[in-house]
Amino acid sequence: MHKKLIVSCQALEDEPLHGSELMARMAVAAKEGGAVAIRSNSANDVEAIKRATSIPVIGLVKRNYSDSEVFITATAKEVKELLKVKPDVIAMDATVRNRPNDEKLKDLVQLIHEHGDTLVMADIATKEDAIYAVECGVDMLSTTLSGYTADSPKQKGPDFELVEQLCREIPIPIIAEGRIQTPEQAKRMLNTGAWSVVVGSAITRPQLITKSFTDYLYE
């Protein structure tokens, strides 16, 4: 995946393209366009995409819990669901926030590493999160959550500053992700030092792509 594009193919239950078959087709289209890996939500989608493509799949499970703000592969339950379908990488929230059921990130990372060659992608929002995730033994970092936690800066565009800082100071691969809307922004992330770049909504969520046009045309 070094210096290449990863495409996030995700559609939640309330979105028009929700469904494993549709996400698998979207992943095939992304592969034909040059994507080298797919990031996907739910064990069912991971399994369908693995059948449809021969490229690496980064799996995660989004699930809300009442006792925590963490919702990306938050507990051992989600980890075990993913391990059954054998994604190449499991992505999870690796912020310093408390997890549901008071589970610990380090324990979840160990659980994944004990079941074969699956790697752990840590979704983080700040440098503090990154340091914590590295201490817990993750294999790579992704800036997925920058701008979506209370302690990270709110901005419309990608967090270039965080990616640059992490690339200078953290010794494991840094994956740039979050609000990357154009090829120019993706290229800038790679030039900044990112190991690879993830683009999702700008490619695979047509309702949001359409809205970007209508908002501009009708403003």
C-alpha positions as YAML, in Angstrom:
chain: A
units: angstrom
residues:
- id: 1
  name: MET
  ca: [0.00, 0.00, 0.00]
- id: 2
  name: HIS
  ca: [3.04, 2.30, 0.14]
- id: 3
  name: LYS
  ca: [2.37, 5.68, -1.54]
- id: 4
  name: LYS
  ca: [-0.88, 4.32, -3.01]
- id: 5
  name: LEU
  ca: [-4.62, 4.97, -2.75]
- id: 6
  name: ILE
  ca: [-6.93, 3.10, -0.38]
- id: 7
  name: VAL
  ca: [-10.66, 3.58, -1.01]
- id: 8
  name: SER
  ca: [-13.20, 3.46, 1.78]
- id: 9
  name: CYS
  ca: [-16.37, 1.65, 0.62]
- id: 10
  name: GLN
  ca: [-18.92, 2.16, 3.36]
- id: 11
  name: ALA
  ca: [-22.65, 2.78, 3.46]
- id: 12
  name: LEU
  ca: [-24.58, 2.92, 6.72]
- id: 13
  name: GLU
  ca: [-28.07, 1.48, 7.12]
- id: 14
  name: ASP
  ca: [-29.77, 4.80, 6.34]
- id: 15
  name: GLU
  ca: [-27.79, 5.39, 3.12]
- id: 16
  name: PRO
  ca: [-28.98, 4.51, -0.42]
- id: 17
  name: LEU
  ca: [-26.12, 2.11, -1.24]
- id: 18
  name: HIS
  ca: [-26.26, 0.11, 1.99]
- id: 19
  name: GLY
  ca: [-25.75, -3.61, 1.38]
- id: 20
  name: SER
  ca: [-22.83, -6.00, 0.99]
- id: 21
  name: GLU
  ca: [-23.44, -6.73, -2.70]
- id: 22
  name: LEU
  ca: [-23.46, -3.03, -3.57]
- id: 23
  name: MET
  ca: [-20.31, -2.38, -1.53]
- id: 24
  name: ALA
  ca: [-18.57, -5.30, -3.22]
- id: 25
  name: ARG
  ca: [-19.40, -3.80, -6.62]
- id: 26
  name: MET
  ca: [-18.15, -0.43, -5.43]
- id: 27
  name: ALA
  ca: [-14.91, -2.09, -4.32]
- id: 28
  name: VAL
  ca: [-14.47, -3.71, -7.73]
- id: 29
  name: ALA
  ca: [-14.96, -0.31, -9.36]
- id: 30
  name: ALA
  ca: [-12.39, 1.21, -7.01]
- id: 31
  name: LYS
  ca: [-9.93, -1.55, -7.83]
- id: 32
  name: GLU
  ca: [-10.42, -0.97, -11.55]
- id: 33
  name: GLY
  ca: [-9.65, 2.70, -10.92]
- id: 34
  name: GLY
  ca: [-6.32, 1.84, -9.30]
- id: 35
  name: ALA
  ca: [-7.07, 1.47, -5.59]
- id: 36
  name: VAL
  ca: [-4.71, -1.00, -3.90]
- id: 37
  name: ALA
  ca: [-6.85, -1.73, -0.83]
- id: 38
  name: ILE
  ca: [-10.39, -1.25, 0.47]
- id: 39
  name: ARG
  ca: [-11.57, -0.02, 3.86]
- id: 40
  name: SER
  ca: [-14.92, -1.56, 4.75]
- id: 41
  name: ASN
  ca: [-17.52, -1.52, 7.55]
- id: 42
  name: SER
  ca: [-19.05, -4.78, 8.90]
- id: 43
  name: ALA
  ca: [-18.01, -8.40, 8.70]
- id: 44
  name: ASN
  ca: [-20.56, -9.05, 5.95]
- id: 45
  name: ASP
  ca: [-19.13, -6.31, 3.73]
- id: 46
  name: VAL
  ca: [-15.57, -7.45, 4.38]
- id: 47
  name: GLU
  ca: [-16.47, -11.00, 3.37]
- id: 48
  name: ALA
  ca: [-18.25, -9.87, 0.20]
- id: 49
  name: ILE
  ca: [-15.41, -7.57, -0.83]
- id: 50
  name: LYS
  ca: [-12.81, -10.27, -0.23]
- id: 51
  name: ARG
  ca: [-14.76, -12.57, -2.55]
- id: 52
  name: ALA
  ca: [-15.10, -9.90, -5.23]
- id: 53
  name: THR
  ca: [-11.54, -8.53, -5.21]
- id: 54
  name: SER
  ca: [-8.04, -9.84, -4.68]
- id: 55
  name: ILE
  ca: [-6.70, -6.75, -2.92]
- id: 56
  name: PRO
  ca: [-6.22, -6.22, 0.83]
- id: 57
  name: VAL
  ca: [-9.27, -5.36, 2.91]
- id: 58
  name: ILE
  ca: [-9.22, -3.19, 6.03]
- id: 59
  name: GLY
  ca: [-12.19, -4.18, 8.15]
- id: 60
  name: LEU
  ca: [-14.02, -2.38, 10.92]
- id: 61
  name: VAL
  ca: [-17.39, -2.49, 12.65]
- id: 62
  name: LYS
  ca: [-19.26, 0.67, 13.58]
- id: 63
  name: ARG
  ca: [-21.53, 0.20, 16.58]
- id: 64
  name: ASN
  ca: [-22.85, 2.70, 19.10]
- id: 65
  name: TYR
  ca: [-22.64, 2.11, 22.86]
- id: 66
  name: SER
  ca: [-24.41, 4.11, 25.53]
- id: 67
  name: ASP
  ca: [-21.42, 4.29, 27.88]
- id: 68
  name: SER
  ca: [-18.79, 5.53, 25.43]
- id: 69
  name: GLU
  ca: [-18.19, 7.81, 22.45]
- id: 70
  name: VAL
  ca: [-16.00, 5.13, 20.85]
- id: 71
  name: PHE
  ca: [-17.86, 3.36, 18.04]
- id: 72
  name: ILE
  ca: [-15.27, 2.07, 15.51]
- id: 73
  name: THR
  ca: [-14.45, -1.56, 16.45]
- id: 74
  name: ALA
  ca: [-14.98, -0.57, 20.06]
- id: 75
  name: THR
  ca: [-14.95, -3.92, 21.88]
- id: 76
  name: ALA
  ca: [-13.84, -7.53, 21.69]
- id: 77
  name: LYS
  ca: [-17.26, -8.40, 20.25]
- id: 78
  name: GLU
  ca: [-16.54, -6.46, 17.05]
- id: 79
  name: VAL
  ca: [-12.97, -7.75, 16.88]
- id: 80
  name: LYS
  ca: [-14.17, -11.37, 17.01]
- id: 81
  name: GLU
  ca: [-16.78, -10.72, 14.31]
- id: 82
  name: LEU
  ca: [-14.04, -9.44, 12.01]
- id: 83
  name: LEU
  ca: [-11.51, -12.16, 12.82]
- id: 84
  name: LYS
  ca: [-14.00, -14.74, 11.54]
- id: 85
  name: VAL
  ca: [-13.88, -13.24, 8.02]
- id: 86
  name: LYS
  ca: [-10.10, -12.66, 8.10]
- id: 87
  name: PRO
  ca: [-9.53, -9.09, 6.90]
- id: 88
  name: ASP
  ca: [-5.91, -8.19, 6.22]
- id: 89
  name: VAL
  ca: [-6.13, -5.28, 8.65]
- id: 90
  name: ILE
  ca: [-8.58, -4.41, 11.43]
- id: 91
  name: ALA
  ca: [-9.17, -0.70, 12.01]
- id: 92
  name: MET
  ca: [-10.30, 0.54, 15.40]
- id: 93
  name: ASP
  ca: [-10.72, 3.71, 17.38]
- id: 94
  name: ALA
  ca: [-7.44, 4.15, 19.24]
- id: 95
  name: THR
  ca: [-8.15, 7.46, 20.96]
- id: 96
  name: VAL
  ca: [-7.45, 7.93, 24.64]
- id: 97
  name: ARG
  ca: [-11.18, 8.00, 25.36]
- id: 98
  name: ASN
  ca: [-12.71, 5.32, 27.58]
- id: 99
  name: ARG
  ca: [-14.04, 2.34, 25.65]
- id: 100
  name: PRO
  ca: [-17.39, 0.59, 26.21]
- id: 101
  name: ASN
  ca: [-17.45, -1.85, 29.12]
- id: 102
  name: ASP
  ca: [-14.14, -0.26, 30.21]
- id: 103
  name: GLU
  ca: [-12.29, -2.50, 27.73]
- id: 104
  name: LYS
  ca: [-8.67, -1.64, 26.96]
- id: 105
  name: LEU
  ca: [-7.09, -0.94, 23.59]
- id: 106
  name: LYS
  ca: [-3.96, -2.92, 24.46]
- id: 107
  name: ASP
  ca: [-6.02, -6.04, 25.18]
- id: 108
  name: LEU
  ca: [-7.85, -5.75, 21.84]
- id: 109
  name: VAL
  ca: [-4.60, -5.29, 19.92]
- id: 110
  name: GLN
  ca: [-3.19, -8.38, 21.62]
- id: 111
  name: LEU
  ca: [-6.35, -10.34, 20.78]
- id: 112
  name: ILE
  ca: [-5.93, -9.51, 17.09]
- id: 113
  name: HIS
  ca: [-2.21, -10.29, 17.01]
- id: 114
  name: GLU
  ca: [-2.83, -13.66, 18.66]
- id: 115
  name: HIS
  ca: [-5.03, -14.74, 15.73]
- id: 116
  name: GLY
  ca: [-2.67, -14.92, 12.77]
- id: 117
  name: ASP
  ca: [-1.18, -12.19, 10.61]
- id: 118
  name: THR
  ca: [-3.96, -9.60, 10.82]
- id: 119
  name: LEU
  ca: [-2.58, -6.10, 11.36]
- id: 120
  name: VAL
  ca: [-4.06, -3.30, 13.47]
- id: 121
  name: MET
  ca: [-4.81, 0.16, 12.07]
- id: 122
  name: ALA
  ca: [-5.29, 2.72, 14.84]
- id: 123
  name: ASP
  ca: [-7.78, 5.46, 14.03]
- id: 124
  name: ILE
  ca: [-6.62, 8.54, 15.95]
- id: 125
  name: ALA
  ca: [-7.41, 12.25, 16.24]
- id: 126
  name: THR
  ca: [-4.41, 13.80, 18.01]
- id: 127
  name: LYS
  ca: [-0.71, 13.29, 18.66]
- id: 128
  name: GLU
  ca: [-1.62, 12.16, 22.20]
- id: 129
  name: ASP
  ca: [-3.80, 9.44, 20.69]
- id: 130
  name: ALA
  ca: [-0.96, 8.39, 18.40]
- id: 131
  name: ILE
  ca: [1.53, 8.00, 21.24]
- id: 132
  name: TYR
  ca: [-1.01, 5.99, 23.24]
- id: 133
  name: ALA
  ca: [-1.78, 3.72, 20.26]
- id: 134
  name: VAL
  ca: [1.89, 3.02, 19.58]
- id: 135
  name: GLU
  ca: [2.37, 2.10, 23.25]
- id: 136
  name: CYS
  ca: [-0.50, -0.37, 22.85]
- id: 137
  name: GLY
  ca: [1.29, -2.15, 19.98]
- id: 138
  name: VAL
  ca: [-0.64, -1.10, 16.85]
- id: 139
  name: ASP
  ca: [0.92, -1.59, 13.43]
- id: 140
  name: MET
  ca: [-0.10, 1.66, 11.70]
- id: 141
  name: LEU
  ca: [-1.92, 4.91, 12.41]
- id: 142
  name: SER
  ca: [-4.71, 6.60, 10.50]
- id: 143
  name: THR
  ca: [-5.84, 10.20, 11.04]
- id: 144
  name: THR
  ca: [-9.47, 9.17, 10.53]
- id: 145
  name: LEU
  ca: [-10.84, 10.84, 13.64]
- id: 146
  name: SER
  ca: [-9.12, 14.22, 13.44]
- id: 147
  name: GLY
  ca: [-11.87, 16.82, 13.73]
- id: 148
  name: TYR
  ca: [-14.40, 14.36, 15.11]
- id: 149
  name: THR
  ca: [-13.38, 14.32, 18.77]
- id: 150
  name: ALA
  ca: [-13.67, 17.06, 21.36]
- id: 151
  name: ASP
  ca: [-9.90, 17.48, 21.67]
- id: 152
  name: SER
  ca: [-9.07, 17.73, 17.94]
- id: 153
  name: PRO
  ca: [-9.31, 20.85, 15.74]
- id: 154
  name: LYS
  ca: [-12.50, 21.38, 13.74]
- id: 155
  name: GLN
  ca: [-11.78, 22.24, 10.10]
- id: 156
  name: LYS
  ca: [-13.37, 21.75, 6.71]
- id: 157
  name: GLY
  ca: [-10.32, 20.31, 4.98]
- id: 158
  name: PRO
  ca: [-7.80, 17.54, 5.73]
- id: 159
  name: ASP
  ca: [-5.52, 17.80, 8.76]
- id: 160
  name: PHE
  ca: [-2.22, 18.21, 6.91]
- id: 161
  name: GLU
  ca: [-0.51, 19.54, 10.04]
- id: 162
  name: LEU
  ca: [-1.24, 16.41, 12.08]
- id: 163
  name: VAL
  ca: [-0.08, 14.09, 9.30]
- id: 164
  name: GLU
  ca: [3.16, 16.02, 8.88]
- id: 165
  name: GLN
  ca: [3.83, 16.00, 12.62]
- id: 166
  name: LEU
  ca: [3.15, 12.28, 12.97]
- id: 167
  name: CYS
  ca: [5.34, 11.44, 9.97]
- id: 168
  name: ARG
  ca: [8.22, 13.29, 11.63]
- id: 169
  name: GLU
  ca: [7.80, 11.86, 15.11]
- id: 170
  name: ILE
  ca: [6.13, 8.44, 14.96]
- id: 171
  name: PRO
  ca: [8.12, 5.41, 13.73]
- id: 172
  name: ILE
  ca: [5.27, 3.38, 12.20]
- id: 173
  name: PRO
  ca: [3.33, 3.98, 8.93]
- id: 174
  name: ILE
  ca: [0.99, 6.99, 8.97]
- id: 175
  name: ILE
  ca: [-2.14, 6.66, 6.82]
- id: 176
  name: ALA
  ca: [-3.72, 9.98, 5.85]
- id: 177
  name: GLU
  ca: [-7.50, 9.92, 6.10]
- id: 178
  name: GLY
  ca: [-10.27, 12.41, 6.73]
- id: 179
  name: ARG
  ca: [-11.99, 14.99, 4.49]
- id: 180
  name: ILE
  ca: [-9.67, 14.42, 1.53]
- id: 181
  name: GLN
  ca: [-11.78, 15.68, -1.36]
- id: 182
  name: THR
  ca: [-9.46, 16.09, -4.36]
- id: 183
  name: PRO
  ca: [-6.54, 14.32, -6.07]
- id: 184
  name: GLU
  ca: [-4.42, 17.36, -5.27]
- id: 185
  name: GLN
  ca: [-5.08, 16.98, -1.54]
- id: 186
  name: ALA
  ca: [-4.30, 13.27, -1.70]
- id: 187
  name: LYS
  ca: [-1.02, 13.96, -3.50]
- id: 188
  name: ARG
  ca: [-0.10, 16.61, -0.96]
- id: 189
  name: MET
  ca: [-0.61, 14.07, 1.83]
- id: 190
  name: LEU
  ca: [1.81, 11.66, 0.16]
- id: 191
  name: ASN
  ca: [4.33, 14.45, -0.37]
- id: 192
  name: THR
  ca: [3.98, 15.33, 3.31]
- id: 193
  name: GLY
  ca: [5.19, 11.85, 4.16]
- id: 194
  name: ALA
  ca: [2.03, 9.76, 4.53]
- id: 195
  name: TRP
  ca: [2.56, 6.03, 3.93]
- id: 196
  name: SER
  ca: [-0.67, 5.92, 1.94]
- id: 197
  name: VAL
  ca: [-3.94, 7.80, 1.69]
- id: 198
  name: VAL
  ca: [-7.58, 6.81, 2.27]
- id: 199
  name: VAL
  ca: [-10.38, 8.51, 0.35]
- id: 200
  name: GLY
  ca: [-14.01, 7.63, 0.99]
- id: 201
  name: SER
  ca: [-16.91, 10.05, 0.59]
- id: 202
  name: ALA
  ca: [-15.39, 11.88, -2.38]
- id: 203
  name: ILE
  ca: [-15.39, 8.60, -4.34]
- id: 204
  name: THR
  ca: [-17.99, 6.23, -2.93]
- id: 205
  name: ARG
  ca: [-20.87, 8.30, -1.50]
- id: 206
  name: PRO
  ca: [-22.74, 9.67, -4.53]
- id: 207
  name: GLN
  ca: [-25.34, 11.46, -2.42]
- id: 208
  name: LEU
  ca: [-22.57, 13.57, -0.86]
- id: 209
  name: ILE
  ca: [-20.82, 14.10, -4.18]
- id: 210
  name: THR
  ca: [-24.10, 15.32, -5.66]
- id: 211
  name: LYS
  ca: [-24.68, 17.61, -2.68]
- id: 212
  name: SER
  ca: [-21.30, 19.26, -3.18]
- id: 213
  name: PHE
  ca: [-22.45, 20.24, -6.68]
- id: 214
  name: THR
  ca: [-25.92, 21.39, -5.68]
- id: 215
  name: ASP
  ca: [-24.66, 23.38, -2.69]
- id: 216
  name: TYR
  ca: [-22.26, 25.25, -4.95]
- id: 217
  name: LEU
  ca: [-24.72, 25.76, -7.81]
- id: 218
  name: TYR
  ca: [-27.64, 26.87, -5.66]
- id: 219
  name: GLU
  ca: [-25.85, 28.98, -3.05]
...
